[in-house]
Amino acid sequence: MSAFTRLAIPDVILVAPTVFSDNRGTFCEIYSRQRYEEVGIAAGFVQDNESLSIIKGTVRGLHFQTPPFDQAKLVRVVSGSIFDVAVDLRRGSPTYGRWVGATLTADKGEQLFIPRGFAHGFCTLKPETRVLYKVDNGYSREHDAGIRWNDPDLAVDWPLGDSDAVLSDRDLKLPGFAEFQTPFEMARSR
Ligand SMILES: Cc1cn([C@H]2C[C@H](O)[C@@H](COP(=O)(O)OP(=O)(O)O[C@H]3O[C@H](C)C(=O)[C@H](O)[C@H]3O)O2)c(=O)[nH]c1=O
């Protein structure tokens, strides 16, 4: 069965699916509503997203949707690998403004659950990295927001090594954390 580990921000959960191997290859369960709800991943997922990042060192984030379109996410990698990051934006949280991260790889199939009230982003650690993630609320362009990936107050320690970060024009222009007024309350996160 999958192993579930709460990270330093306990509402963020790392999932390590059990991979069954035999002479043909492998099999693993990548989602079980019952088992995931038992550990607190009770998001009613409604949409699956996929992104392909060609260049190693691509950074997507730090993104979130504002209420009533705030989203919880269950992230996994189907090719390549990422360093996945969640930033606590919940007013009243003892870990407000803090981040946690985990390396997710296609080889091991690790997943990261990020509750509502968090910003999410990742940097790719290999070329041709394809990321799949479930969300528990639909997309709303008007509610799609973010904070700059390298904000000095958040100080995310991106493992870019000697790679230059590759970002969208939109992400390059995101506001800093200092100007941020959070719309999230601690109680809203699932
Ligand atoms: C997220 C989303 C985007 N789009 C459209 C909007 C743009 O025309 C195009 C690319 O969107 P964007 O540049 O926002 O894609 P990412 O930079 O990968 O954004 C995502 O990356 C970070 C890591 C996230 O956690 C969010 O899910 C999401 O913000 O897809 C849709 O039509 N539906 C959607 O659900």
The ligand as an SDF file (V2000), in Angstrom:
LIG
                    3D

 35 37  0  0  0  0  0  0  0  0999 V2000
   -3.8550   25.9860  -14.7380 C   0  0  0  0  0  0  0  0  0  0  0  0
   -4.6790   26.0910  -15.9950 C   0  0  0  0  0  0  0  0  0  0  0  0
   -4.2550   26.8230  -17.0880 C   0  0  0  0  0  0  0  0  0  0  0  0
   -5.0260   26.8910  -18.2150 N   0  0  0  0  0  0  0  0  0  0  0  0
   -4.5180   27.6550  -19.3720 C   0  0  0  0  0  0  0  0  0  0  0  0
   -4.1370   29.0850  -19.0580 C   0  0  0  0  0  0  0  0  0  0  0  0
   -3.0030   29.3590  -20.0190 C   0  0  0  0  0  0  0  0  0  0  0  0
   -3.5340   29.8080  -21.2730 O   0  0  0  0  0  0  0  0  0  0  0  0
   -2.3410   27.9990  -20.2290 C   0  0  0  0  0  0  0  0  0  0  0  0
   -1.0740   27.8400  -19.4360 C   0  0  0  0  0  0  0  0  0  0  0  0
   -1.3930   28.1740  -18.0840 O   0  0  0  0  0  0  0  0  0  0  0  0
   -0.2340   28.5410  -17.0600 P   0  0  0  0  0  0  0  0  0  0  0  0
    0.8390   29.3120  -17.7860 O   0  0  0  0  0  0  0  0  0  0  0  0
   -0.8980   29.1860  -15.8750 O   0  0  0  0  0  0  0  0  0  0  0  0
    0.3330   27.1120  -16.6870 O   0  0  0  0  0  0  0  0  0  0  0  0
    1.3440   26.8220  -15.4740 P   0  0  0  0  0  0  0  0  0  0  0  0
    2.3780   27.9160  -15.4170 O   0  0  0  0  0  0  0  0  0  0  0  0
    1.7710   25.4190  -15.6190 O   0  0  0  0  0  0  0  0  0  0  0  0
    0.4240   26.9930  -14.1900 O   0  0  0  0  0  0  0  0  0  0  0  0
    0.1560   25.9330  -13.3100 C   0  0  0  0  0  0  0  0  0  0  0  0
    1.3480   25.6740  -12.6140 O   0  0  0  0  0  0  0  0  0  0  0  0
    1.3300   25.6480  -11.2200 C   0  0  0  0  0  0  0  0  0  0  0  0
    2.5080   24.8300  -10.7520 C   0  0  0  0  0  0  0  0  0  0  0  0
    0.0540   25.2390  -10.6000 C   0  0  0  0  0  0  0  0  0  0  0  0
    0.0070   24.6260   -9.5340 O   0  0  0  0  0  0  0  0  0  0  0  0
   -1.2020   25.6420  -11.2330 C   0  0  0  0  0  0  0  0  0  0  0  0
   -2.0300   24.5250  -11.4540 O   0  0  0  0  0  0  0  0  0  0  0  0
   -1.0470   26.3570  -12.4990 C   0  0  0  0  0  0  0  0  0  0  0  0
   -0.9360   27.7300  -12.1490 O   0  0  0  0  0  0  0  0  0  0  0  0
   -3.3100   27.0260  -19.7890 O   0  0  0  0  0  0  0  0  0  0  0  0
   -6.2460   26.2550  -18.3070 C   0  0  0  0  0  0  0  0  0  0  0  0
   -6.9430   26.3450  -19.3290 O   0  0  0  0  0  0  0  0  0  0  0  0
   -6.6960   25.5390  -17.2320 N   0  0  0  0  0  0  0  0  0  0  0  0
   -5.9690   25.4210  -16.0790 C   0  0  0  0  0  0  0  0  0  0  0  0
   -6.4160   24.7300  -15.1160 O   0  0  0  0  0  0  0  0  0  0  0  0
  1  2  1  0
  2  3  2  0
  2 34  1  0
  3  4  1  0
  4  5  1  0
  4 31  1  0
  5  6  1  0
  5 30  1  0
  6  7  1  0
  7  8  1  0
  7  9  1  0
  9 10  1  0
  9 30  1  0
 10 11  1  0
 11 12  1  0
 12 13  2  0
 12 14  1  0
 12 15  1  0
 15 16  1  0
 16 17  2  0
 16 18  1  0
 16 19  1  0
 19 20  1  0
 20 21  1  0
 20 28  1  0
 21 22  1  0
 22 23  1  0
 22 24  1  0
 24 25  2  0
 24 26  1  0
 26 27  1  0
 26 28  1  0
 28 29  1  0
 31 32  2  0
 31 33  1  0
 33 34  1  0
 34 35  2  0
M  END
$$$$
